[in-house]
Amino acid sequence: MPLLIDLLREADNPKFDQESHVNGYFFYYQINCQESLKKFDARPLHGLTCRHSRQKEYGEMDFWYAIYTCVTGALFPGLLPFFLIYTGITGRYRRHLRERLGLIPLKALQGMGPGPRIWIHAVSLGEVRVAESIINALRQIVPECAVVVSTTTEHGRILAEALFKNHIPVVYSPIDFLGCVRTALRRVRPDVMVFLETEIWPAWISEARRLGIRTALINGRVSPRSINGYLKFRPFFKGFLHKVDAFSMISREDAARIRSMGALPHRIAINGNAKYEILAHVPDPYLETDMRQTLALDPSHTVIVAGSTRHGEEEMILDAYVKCLDAFPDTILIIVPRHIDRTSDISKMVRHRGLTCQLRTGIGKGKAERTAKVVIFNTFGELFKVYSVATIVFCGGSLAPLGGQNPLEPAVWGKPVLYGPSMEDFSDAKALLESARAAIPVATPEELSEKLLRLLNHPQEALAFGRRAREAALKTRGAALGHAKLIAKLAGKS
């Protein structure tokens, strides 16, 4: 183990020489596989003191974890040199590589209070928003708690740092490899390890359990699209799910799915979706005013916003938009693609239809004024703000079979919402809106055109849909508090 730690400490050093260390990695792999079936050493790393009364030692590592450890042990040393070459050439991931390898900077953890230490792992932007809601609720119950937030993506980290500023340490999550995870856990030393939504990491969960750290899957969801894949490997997942102390799921359906994967029934609770809770507190008239000024839009402008669109959907949306222009020539279309690297392709689609477009990065203060009828957003983190200026919203990822996009984000602004048949990832929000007659599902591109034209021809009907949508969205409050209470209970503060 000390050999690996030494290697990890050097991994993002500019002078790191991969050739001289390759043999060391393979040596570690051989030792790791030999010891994977032996008793774990649960002592903390030299110089650190374990904080847990629940710390245990297990005589035998379970079968599936032994397999997982051997496989990752084989892959890690073989792939790491190539990864280091990639980061050296591209510069990507290099800045915080130490954190991804488990070397969470102790300096970042200094100043944390003596209260229960909660580590919340939020993969990307959406999960960071969930973490914000849960942390706010948790501090109402356990004001003395000390929280650490980790993310996987760069954009998630940027948002987390902006939201939590210097009040909460924000780090990158470790790779799910025994050496990386064990090092990270012994540095952070949490009392409770919280995974958001569908984050099931075998090494992370197993090492937390071994070190006596409580674990929980919070705001848990298992989509209908993914459950069949999980069930094919049920014996594998079952062993790791048995190590999780609590599951706080979004809905009954999610609870049933996680149970079918092997979670113990008495550890499962249902507390709703915290992702929606913060929406009720976010809408700010200033956000709308600022976006209107940026895009040179008056309240009288008719604006269609297509949010988080995927490959194949932009052409459908543009065709529907062209039909709308015949009757409403002043209508403006804003496209916010899920992946901004597709901006160039979308621009070509627009020009192919004889339309002009501008990119978001070229519009605004000190830049050009918006004059085109089509605007393509090639920026991150502005979708929610863009919804504020919409007359009608279409949620992407739904005509393409990709699970949809959160319809409550435009709903909380009081906008009529349209989406296609694929909304599996947001089935609870879909059901909520449709039960309130506050959303408009469309099955085909042709139906999208028809529904858009109907709303444009009947503005009062569109306003009524938007009003009902906002009322439905406001009913989602309370989920974050339920999740926070479960975390507090695990921390011994219920």
PyMOL commands that set and color helices and strands:
alter all, ss='L'
color gray80, all
select helices_A, chain A and resi 2-10+22-35+63-90+97-100+106-109+125-141+154-164+178-188+202-210+224-232+234-241+252-260+265-267+274-281+285-295+313-327+340-352+360-362+383-387+408-411+424-435+445-457+459-476+479-490
alter helices_A, ss='H'
color red, helices_A
select strands_A, chain A and resi 117-121+146-151+170-172+192-196+214-220+246-249+268-270+303-309+332-337+357-359+374-376+392-395+417-419+439-441
alter strands_A, ss='S'
color yellow, strands_A
deselect
rebuild
show_as cartoon
